[in-house]
C-alpha cells in the first residue's frame, strides 16, 4: 500500500544512489558559497563533484519539513533521497489507542487540514477566530479521533496565522522562508506504516514517544503500555534493535526501555530539556539538573540536547560547552537537534543559536556550527530539516 502511495505521489524508489538524488535543493551549495574563505570552505567546495551516499550521521527531522509537510510519506521520501540514513516518527496515539506519526498529540489543527473538515467538531477546543485583538483559538488532538478518522486527513506545513479570523486565514500561516509549494498532498502515516516505509527506503529508525496531552492512564492505557507498544511494532516488523534509536523527553520512558527491552534500551535516547529549568546554564555545571555519570550508570548511553547547549563562544570562536565536556567525560554519546530549524540567520539565529548569537550573522553559520559539532563536540548524528546539508557535509568529511 505504501509503495503505491509513493508512486501515486510521483516519488520513486530506490532513493539514494547519486549526487543528483541528493541535490533535491541547492541549499548546501548556497551555504558554502556564503562562507568566509577558510580551510573548511575549501574542503567543502572540493566535494562538489562527489557521488553521495546516505549517512547515519544525517537524521531526517520529521522527514524534510523545510519544504514538505512533516511526518508525511512525501517528507520522508524527500529526506531519504537527500541521504538521511535515519528517519524520525514522533509517536502519538489515537482515540482507539493506535500509534501514529505526529510531532505532538495536540497539533492536528496546525499540521493537518482537520479544521476544514467535518472532524473539526470533535476537536477538544473548536476553532474560534481572532477577534478584538485576541488570537484565534483551536486545539485538536490525535486522541480526539479514531485511526480511521485520522487517515482521512491531509498533512500540511506546520503553521497557523494566530490572528486569522476564519479557518482559511488561520491555516494560511507558513513562514515566508518555508513554502506550501509541495504541501498539496501530505500523506499521513501510522507508526507501523512509517516502519515499513523507512525500511523500503533503506533507512534506520528513531521514533520519539511524545508526552501525551491527556491524563494517563488514558482509558486504561498506561504510560508503560504506550512505551511498550512503540517497541512492539518494531519487533512485529522484524526490525533489529541495533537499527532503532527510541527517544523520549521523559527519562522514565528511557529507563523503562532499558529494563523491559534491554536490546532496544542500549540505544534509547534521552532528550534533554534542561533548558526548561530556571537558572540552567550549559556552561555552568552547578546548574545541571542531571548527574551524567549517574545517568550512564543507570544504562543511559545516548543523550540529546538542542545544538546551543553543546557550544559556547570563546575569543570569537565556537567551542564545546561545559555541558559537552561533562557529558562526554561520563561516557555519554551525543545526538543533537535541529539544523535549519531557525530560517535565515542574519539576526543571530534565534532559539537554536542562542549561545553563539554573537558570531551568528549569516546563513553560512549552519555549516560552521555543523563542523564544530562534528569535529570538536563529537556528536554521533544531527537532526536537520533539509538533510541534504548534513549529508553533503558527512560525505565530504567521511562521517
C-alpha positions in Angstrom: 0.0 0.0 0.0 2.7 2.5 0.9 4.7 1.7 -2.2 1.6 2.6 -4.3 1.1 5.8 -2.3 4.7 6.8 -3.0 4.3 6.1 -6.7 1.0 7.9 -6.8 2.7 10.9 -5.3 5.2 10.9 -8.2 8.1 9.8 -6.0 10.4 6.9 -6.8 12.3 4.1 -5.1 15.2 3.3 -4.6 16.1 6.6 -3.1 19.8 7.4 -2.8 22.4 6.5 -5.4 23.9 9.6 -7.0 24.7 13.2 -6.3 21.7 14.1 -8.4 19.4 12.5 -5.9 21.0 14.4 -3.0 20.6 17.7 -5.0 16.9 17.9 -4.2 17.7 21.5 -3.4 20.7 23.9 -3.8 20.9 24.7 -0.1 24.3 23.1 0.7 26.0 25.0 -2.2 24.3 28.2 -1.2 25.6 27.9 2.4 29.1 27.0 1.3 29.3 29.9 -1.1 28.4 32.3 1.7 31.2 31.1 4.0 34.3 33.2 4.6 37.4 31.9 3.0 38.8 29.1 5.2 40.2 25.6 5.0 36.7 24.3 5.8 35.2 26.2 2.9 37.9 24.9 0.6 37.3 21.3 1.7 33.6 21.5 1.3 33.9 23.1 -2.2 36.3 20.3 -3.2 33.5 17.8 -2.7 31.0 19.3 -5.1 31.5 16.6 -7.7 31.5 13.7 -5.3 29.0 10.8 -5.6 27.0 10.9 -2.4 25.5 8.1 -0.3 23.3 8.0 2.7 24.8 8.6 6.1 23.5 7.7 9.6 25.1 11.0 10.7 22.3 12.7 8.8 18.9 12.3 10.6 15.7 13.5 8.9 13.8 15.6 11.5 10.2 14.6 10.8 11.3 14.0 7.3 12.4 17.1 5.4 10.0 19.7 6.8 11.8 22.7 5.4 9.7 22.3 2.3 7.5 19.2 2.8 4.7 18.7 5.4 6.3 16.9 8.4 5.7 13.3 9.2 4.2 12.5 5.8 5.2 10.0 3.2 6.3 12.8 0.9 8.5 14.4 3.5 10.3 11.2 4.4 10.9 10.1 0.8 12.5 13.5 0.2 14.7 13.1 3.3 15.8 9.7 2.2 16.6 10.9 -1.3 18.8 13.5 0.4 20.7 10.8 2.1 19.3 10.8 5.6 20.3 7.4 7.0 17.9 7.7 9.9 14.4 8.9 9.8 12.1 10.0 12.6 8.5 9.2 13.5 7.2 11.2 16.5 4.7 8.8 18.1 1.3 9.7 19.4 -1.9 7.7 19.8 -5.5 8.0 18.5 -8.7 7.7 20.5 -8.6 3.9 19.8 -5.0 3.7 21.0 -3.4 3.2 17.6 0.1 4.7 17.2 0.6 7.4 14.5 3.3 9.9 13.4 2.7 13.4 14.8 5.0 15.8 16.4 2.6 16.4 19.3 -0.6 14.8 20.4 -2.3 18.1 20.2 -1.1 19.6 16.9 -3.6 18.4 14.3 -5.0 21.9 14.0 -1.6 23.2 12.7 -0.3 20.2 10.9 -3.3 18.9 9.1 -6.5 20.1 7.4 -8.8 18.9 10.2 -10.3 22.4 10.8 -11.5 22.4 7.2 -13.3 19.0 7.6 -16.3 17.6 9.5 -13.9 16.3 12.1 -13.3 19.8 13.4 -16.4 19.4 15.6 -14.5 16.6 17.5 -11.6 18.8 18.5 -11.3 19.4 22.2 -11.1 23.2 21.5 -13.2 24.1 18.4 -11.8 26.9 16.2 -12.6 30.4 17.3 -11.3 33.2 15.0 -9.3 36.1 16.2 -11.4 38.9 17.5 -10.8 42.3 19.0 -7.1 41.8 19.0 -7.3 38.4 20.7 -5.6 35.5 19.0 -7.6 32.7 17.4 -8.1 29.5 19.4 -8.0 25.9 18.4 -6.7 22.6 19.7 -7.2 19.2 18.0 -5.6 16.0 19.5 -5.0 12.7 17.9 -6.8 11.2 20.9 -9.9 13.2 19.8 -10.4 11.0 16.8 -10.1 7.3 15.8 -7.5 5.9 13.5 -10.0 5.6 10.6 -10.8 9.3 11.0 -7.2 10.3 11.3 -6.4 8.5 8.0 -8.9 10.8 6.2 -6.8 13.9 6.9 -4.2 15.6 4.7 -0.9 16.8 6.1 0.1 20.4 5.7 3.0 22.6 6.7 3.1 23.1 10.4 1.9 26.6 10.8 -1.0 28.9 11.8 -1.9 32.5 11.5 -3.0 33.2 15.0 -4.7 36.4 14.0 -6.8 34.7 11.4 -10.5 35.4 11.7 -11.6 32.4 9.5 -10.4 28.8 9.3 -8.8 29.6 5.9 -6.9 32.5 7.2 -5.8 30.6 10.3 -4.5 27.7 8.2 -2.5 30.1 6.0 0.4 30.8 8.2 3.5 29.2 6.7 6.7 31.2 7.3 8.0 33.0 4.3 11.3 31.1 4.4 9.4 27.8 4.0 6.9 27.0 1.3 3.5 25.5 0.6 4.5 24.5 -2.9 4.8 20.8 -2.1 2.1 20.7 0.6 -0.9 20.0 -1.7 -0.7 16.3 -0.7 0.6 15.3 2.7 0.0 11.6 3.2 -0.2 10.8 6.9 1.2 7.6 8.4 0.6 5.2 11.2 3.8 4.3 13.2 3.6 0.8 11.7 3.4 2.3 8.2 6.4 4.5 8.9 8.4 1.4 9.8 7.6 -0.2 6.5 8.3 2.9 4.5 11.6 3.6 6.2 12.6 0.0 5.7 11.7 0.3 2.0 13.8 3.5 1.8 16.8 1.8 3.2 16.8 4.0 6.4 17.1 3.3 10.1 14.6 4.4 12.7 14.4 7.0 15.5 10.9 7.1 16.9 10.1 9.6 19.7 7.5 8.7 22.3 5.7 12.0 22.7 4.3 13.3 26.0 0.6 12.8 26.0 -1.7 15.8 26.1 -4.2 13.7 28.1 -4.0 12.4 31.6 -2.5 8.9 31.8 -3.7 6.3 32.0 -6.0 7.1 29.1 -9.0 4.8 29.1 -6.9 2.2 30.8 -3.9 2.8 28.6 -0.8 3.4 30.9 2.4 5.2 30.1 4.2 1.9 30.1 1.6 0.4 27.8 2.3 3.3 25.4 6.1 2.9 25.7 5.9 -0.9 25.1 3.5 -0.5 22.2 6.2 1.5 20.4 8.8 -1.2 20.7 6.4 -4.0 19.9 5.8 -2.5 16.5 9.5 -2.8 15.6 9.6 -6.3 16.9 6.5 -7.3 14.9 8.1 -5.9 11.8 11.3 -7.8 12.4 13.5 -4.7 12.8 16.7 -5.4 14.7 17.2 -3.3 17.9 20.5 -2.1 16.5 18.7 -0.1 13.8 16.4 1.7 16.3 17.1 4.7 18.5 13.9 5.2 20.5 13.7 8.6 22.1 11.8 10.4 24.8 12.0 13.6 26.9 10.6 11.5 29.7 13.5 9.8 31.5 11.1 7.2 32.9 10.3 6.1 29.4 14.0 5.6 28.6 14.6 3.7 31.9 11.6 1.6 31.1 13.1 0.5 27.8 16.4 -0.2 29.4 14.7 -2.5 31.9 11.9 -4.1 29.9 13.6 -4.2 26.4 17.3 -4.1 27.1 18.4 -4.6 23.5 16.4 -1.6 22.4 17.4 0.2 25.6 21.0 0.1 24.6 20.3 2.8 22.0 17.4 4.6 23.8 17.9 8.3 23.6 17.2 10.7 26.5 16.1 14.0 25.0 17.3 16.6 27.5 15.0 19.6 28.1 17.1 21.1 30.9 16.6 24.4 29.2 13.1 24.5 30.8 14.6 24.7 34.3 15.1 28.2 35.6 18.7 29.1 36.0 20.0 26.4 33.8 23.3 27.4 32.0 25.1 24.9 29.7 28.4 26.5 30.7 27.8 26.2 34.5 27.9 22.6 35.7 26.4 23.6 39.0 23.1 24.3 37.2 22.9 20.9 35.5 19.8 19.0 36.8 21.3 15.6 36.0 24.4 13.8 37.1 25.7 12.5 33.8 27.7 9.7 35.5 24.6 8.6 37.3 22.6 8.5 34.1 25.2 6.4 32.4 25.3 4.1 35.4 21.6 3.5 35.0 22.1 2.4 31.4 21.6 5.6 29.5 24.1 5.7 26.7 22.7 8.5 24.5 21.6 12.0 25.5 20.3 14.6 23.0 20.1 18.3 23.9 19.5 21.1 21.4 22.5 22.4 19.5 23.0 25.5 21.5 23.5 23.5 24.8 26.6 21.9 23.3 28.5 25.0 22.3 29.8 28.4 23.6 31.8 31.3 22.2 35.4 32.0 23.4 37.5 34.7 21.9 35.1 34.9 18.9 35.3 31.2 18.2 32.7 28.4 18.7 33.9 25.8 21.3 32.4 22.9 23.1 30.3 23.9 26.2 30.8 22.7 29.8 27.7 20.5 29.2 29.5 18.8 26.3 32.7 18.2 28.3 30.8 16.9 31.4 28.5 14.6 29.3 31.4 13.1 27.3 33.5 12.6 30.4 30.7 10.5 31.8 30.7 8.3 28.7 27.5 9.6 27.2 27.1 9.7 23.4 25.6 12.9 22.0 23.0 13.5 19.4 21.6 17.0 18.7 18.8 18.9 17.0 17.8 20.7 14.8 19.8 22.2 11.9 17.8 24.6 9.6 15.0 25.0 12.1 15.7 28.7 12.5 15.4 30.1 9.0 17.7 32.9 7.9 20.5 33.6 10.4 21.2 37.2 9.7 20.0 38.4 13.1 21.6 35.9 15.5 19.7 32.7 14.6 17.1 32.7 17.4 16.5 30.0 19.9 18.7 27.3 18.3 21.7 29.6 18.2 21.3 31.5 21.5 24.7 30.6 22.9 26.6 31.6 19.8 24.4 34.5 18.6 27.3 37.0 18.9 29.0 35.2 16.0 25.9 34.3 14.0 25.1 36.9 11.3 24.6 34.9 8.1 23.4 31.5 6.8 27.0 30.2 6.5 26.9 29.6 10.2 24.8 26.4 9.5 27.9 24.8 8.0 30.4 26.3 10.5 28.3 25.2 13.5 27.9 21.8 12.0 31.6 21.4 11.6 32.3 22.3 15.3 29.5 19.9 16.4 31.0 17.1 14.3 34.7 17.6 14.9 35.1 19.2 18.3 31.9 18.3 20.2 31.9 14.8 18.6 28.2 14.2 18.0 27.0 10.9 16.7 24.4 12.5 14.5 22.3 15.5 14.0 18.6 16.1 13.1 18.0 18.5 10.2 15.0 19.9 8.4 16.8 19.7 5.0 19.0 16.6 5.2 21.0 17.4 2.0 23.0 19.8 4.0 24.2 17.3 6.6 24.5 14.5 4.1 26.8 16.7 2.0 29.0 17.5 5.0 29.0 13.9 6.2 30.1 12.5 2.8 32.7 15.2 2.3 34.2 14.7 5.8 33.9 10.9 5.9 31.1 10.8 8.5 
